[in-house]
Amino acid sequence: MIHVFLLIVMINGTVSSQDMYFRSINECNWYANAIVSGQRKNGYLPDQANVGAYCVPRLVPENNNLKVY
């Protein structure tokens, strides 16, 4: 088993993504921050959209089919 960090992305309170795993909490948090701070700069979401992202630790089998970044 290995410890990884799962990036969870929510849009308007609904989980939009929960399939990105990272070995480092720092890298996971970097992506979470980029998603939240850049949500409207690129015009992908309307101004009224509420976007959140955070990382949670997970314990996964070492020999699995997950792509860990």
N, C-alpha and C positions, 0 to 999 in steps of 0.2 A: 504494500500500500504506500502511496505517496500523497503528500499534502499539496494541494493546488488552490488557486483562488479563482472563483467563478465570478465573472462580470455579469451583473443583472441590469438590464436596461428597461425602464418603464416609461410609457407615454400615456399621459392622462390617467394614471393609476393602474394601467393594465400592463402586465409583463409583455414586452415586445421581443426580448431576446434573453436567453439564458443558456448559451451554448459556447461561450468563449472562456477558455481556461488558461491561466497563466501560472508559471512557476514562482513568480515574484509578486508580492503584494504591491511593491512600488510601481511595477509596470501595469498591473491591473488598475491601480488608482490613477495612473497617468491617463489611461484610456477613459476611465469613468469621468475624470475631470474634463477631458477634451470633449466628450459627448455632451456634458451639461453646459460647458461654457461656449461651445461652438454650435449650439442647437439652432440658432437663428441667423448666425453670420453667413452661412452658405445658402440660406433660403430653403432648406429642406422641410422645415416645419412652419406652420402658421404661428403668428405671435401668441395666440391663445393656448397653444399646446404646452402642457406641463411635462417636462422631461426630467427624469431622475436616473442616476446610475450609481451603483455601489458594488463592492466586492465582498464576497463571503468565502470563508475557508471551506474546503471540501476534502474528504479523504477518498481517494479513488484507487482501484487496483492498478498496479504498475504496468501490467500487460493488458492494456485495453485498446480500444479503437478511438479513443479521444485524441484530438489534436491539441497539444498543450504548447502554448507560445512562450 
